[in-house]
Each structure stands twice: as C-alpha cells, then as structure tokens.
Amino acid sequence: MLSLRGVHAYYGHIHALKGIDLEVGEKEIVCLLGGNGAGKSTTLQSILGLVKVPQGEVSAFGRSLAAVPTARIVAMGIALVPEGRHIFPDLTVDENLSMGAYVQPDRRAQQEDREYVFSIFPRLRERLRQAGGTLSGGEQQMLAIGRALMSRPRLLMMDEPSMGLAPVVREEIFRTIVLISQRGTSILLVEQDAPLALAVAHRGYVMETGRIVLTGSSAQLAANPAVAKAYLGHA
C-alpha cells in the first residue's frame, strides 16, 4: 500500500528526514513512535507531497508519488487526520464532513459514507448542525477522523490522535481505529502514547532525529528494553 525508500527531506538547511525506509501493507496498522522533533509528522507530510522529497522514493498502490499534487494523492486514496485536528471551527459538523468528500462527486456515495461515519461516531449525527468549534476535544477528534473517512481512503494516516484527550476518550478513539482497520483500511499511526499504539498496531517503527532506529512487530518493540525505557515508562 505504501513504501518509502531512502527518503530525505529538508526544512531550509535543516535535514529533517535522513534516509527513511518504511512500509505499510494491506489492512495493516503500522505505528510510528518517537519523541518531539523526531520527524514523524514530516514523514506524513512527505507522503502527501506537502514537504518535498529531493532524495528517495515514495510510492503508494504500486505508483510513484513523485511530482503528484497533494489533491491527486488524496483522490488516489490517502487521507490524513492532522495533529491538532484542524477542523473548520465555523462550519457545522455536516459541512466539515462535506469538505472531506470533495473528491467524491457521487451524492449517493457521500450519503453512504456519512452513514458509515455515524455508525462509528453516533455523537456526530447528534451534533450535525452544530459548529465544529463548539464541540468537545474528543468530538472534534471524531470529526477530524470522520472528515478523512469521507474521502474513502485506502490508507489513513493519523497524526497524534490521542493528543489532549481524556483517557476514556483516547481508548474510544483507539477502539475505532481497530474498527476502521477491520473494514479494510490500512493505517499509518503516529502516536506518542506508545502503549496505546503498540496495543492496536501490527508492526511499528521508532524514529530518532530523522532516522528509523528500530523496527519490528508490536510485541517485539514492546519487549525491547530501549523502547520500554523511552516510551513505555519502565526500565
């Protein structure tokens, strides 16, 4: 579904990604762990073409994404739930969902997608005419995920979906991530809450200062002493 090979990226003179190799398979949940500034968000932005890749190769569904515009990448089937949600606060829940469906002109298909979103987030149906900015943090995260799902992604990228949420809401969001995966959507999950991420992911990567330093199954990473000490809160 997704392959990065030797990917480098820069912010001016700052070398943000230093030869990233990463893969996501069909129906997989793959987590990307690392501290602040490790390059996790930059990796997602590079996949979408928001950050240029002067060296290396990004491909999805067997096709190179080099020189493909971001809007076209989304239309191909890759969607991002950004860090901080970034919903449209002055638009209603319904209008936010419509913004996510801009690549899908078929009104019947849009309605089917809405019903799918409401089936996993019933509260969004209850808030349909409410402005996005008046929702709780958890509801805004649900809306951000729902908006991304409206584009019918084959690959869903999620950047820190648990950030700023109460524990019970975090657990609800991660149960939903599993449901989305079970429906057939591949997921690339950037997350600082390593225990939650490793509990739902099939495989994972650990990033430090723009490099992948560890990779393995979730069980292997959870059992790794360095991961346990740095990300799981115990020695």
Secondary structure, 3 states (H helix, E strand, C coil): CEEEEEEEEEECCEEEEEEEEEEECCCCEEEEECCCCCCHHHHHHHHCCCCCCCEEEEEECCEECCCCCHHHHHHHCEEEECCCCCCCCCCEHHHHHHHHCCCCCCHHHHHHHHHHHHHHCHHHHHCCCCEHHHCCHHHHHHHHHHHHHCCCCCEEEEECCCCCCCHHHHHHHHHHHHHHHHCCCEEEEECCCHHHHHHHCCEEEEEECCEEEEEEEHHHHHHCHHHHHHHCCCC
